[in-house]
Amino acid sequence: MEGNSTIWIEKYRPQTLEDMVGQEEIVERLRSYVRSGSLPHLLFTGPAGVGKTTAAVALAREFFGETWQMNFRELNASDERGIDVVRNQIKQFARTSPLGGATFKVLFLDEADALTPDAQAALRRTMENYAQTCRFILSCNYSSKIIDPIQSRCAIYRFKGLDEAAVAEQVRRVAAAEEISLTDDAVHAIAYIAEGDMRKALNALQGAAILSDRIDARMIYETTSTAKPEEIADLLGLCTKGDFTGAQGALRHLLRNRGIAPGELINQCFRALTSYQMDTALKVAYIDHIGEADFRISEGADAEIQMDALIALFVLSAQKQA
Ligand SMILES: Nc1ncnc2c1ncn2[C@@H]1O[C@H](COP(=O)(O)OP(=O)(O)OP(=O)(O)O)[C@@H](O)[C@H]1O
């Protein structure tokens, strides 16, 4: 098995737009810029690990060809969130001439929503002033955190979480290249824990590959400290049956023996409930309790007590409903 010293998310980052999985519509629209040789300012929004940076780099490679490294620069706005980063680094790059016969350069600004509103206002002016020599690709998780005048100057691309088929395709590709065998259940488990985030998926695969080159679902759940969906179903089932003692035992097992973090467990219960077919009133009550527990834990309440209280409330709601 090849060196665990290389991080697979980097090693297998697609170099071309064509090699990206999922995001087909976006990829198609981006390729049309390459064909036409023109590029507006772009705003990429969406959750983490779905290909925003990958698409920006691949687009630059295809757009500029051999001179891409001279004409493309990546900056992360969360390193320096204030106006100085715009005044210094961004302006400096934008004002200098493109190289190797290119008509403009491209600056990719990751986590643009980390910029303060003042810095965004300065960025807007820079985008206007240097539009001839520089195009911007801004990336963020939430477009609502980007000021309107910037949004209106950009073509907006909304990246979605990757679906199971896309995650599975890339995971299988990487596993084959690393000569790792994966069961179908392991692929399904990786897609479950990834929640649409390819970075999470590939890190889970690499984490399990440290143990063995034959990977099954149990190894994925264990190395990522995630409960199996069946374990969550059991826990919720015991609550719904009114078996508080049984539910408490299952909860203890997950928290203490399996080492699953309370926040993760809450998230998994929430995900399970949203996909279950069950009495709507009971589902509403459960989700309401989850919201409370989640808030209290985030405010610093004792997580184990909150988890016990949560299953107690589940049991009470189920009994009321019966
Ligand atoms: N659509 C995709 N196809 C194939 N691999 C992908 C895709 N999206 C992400 N990846 C893989 O996941 C890694 C992280 O993706 P990327 O850096 O593009 O995420 P991002 O959307 O920019 O996230 P962030 O908002 O956290 O910066 C990449 O290095 C690549 O290996």
The ligand as an ORCA input file, in Angstrom:
! r2SCAN-3c Opt
* xyz 0 1
  N     -16.387     16.969     -7.307
  C     -15.257     16.366     -6.902
  N     -14.724     15.351     -7.627
  C     -13.620     14.694     -7.207
  N     -12.951     15.008     -6.075
  C     -13.427     16.023     -5.322
  C     -14.595     16.753     -5.705
  N     -14.839     17.677     -4.768
  C     -13.883     17.557     -3.854
  N     -13.020     16.568     -4.177
  C     -11.869     16.119     -3.366
  O     -11.978     16.708     -2.073
  C     -10.878     17.579     -1.818
  C     -11.412     18.882     -1.231
  O     -12.171     19.565     -2.202
  P     -12.097     21.130     -2.475
  O     -10.825     21.687     -1.898
  O     -12.342     21.372     -3.908
  O     -13.329     21.583     -1.604
  P     -14.050     22.993     -1.474
  O     -15.427     22.831     -2.011
  O     -13.187     24.061     -2.039
  O     -14.154     23.088      0.115
  P     -13.820     24.283      1.143
  O     -15.056     25.138      1.160
  O     -13.628     23.553      2.438
  O     -12.584     24.983      0.641
  C     -10.168     17.761     -3.148
  O      -8.771     17.841     -2.946
  C     -10.520     16.525     -3.923
  O      -9.593     15.497     -3.637
*
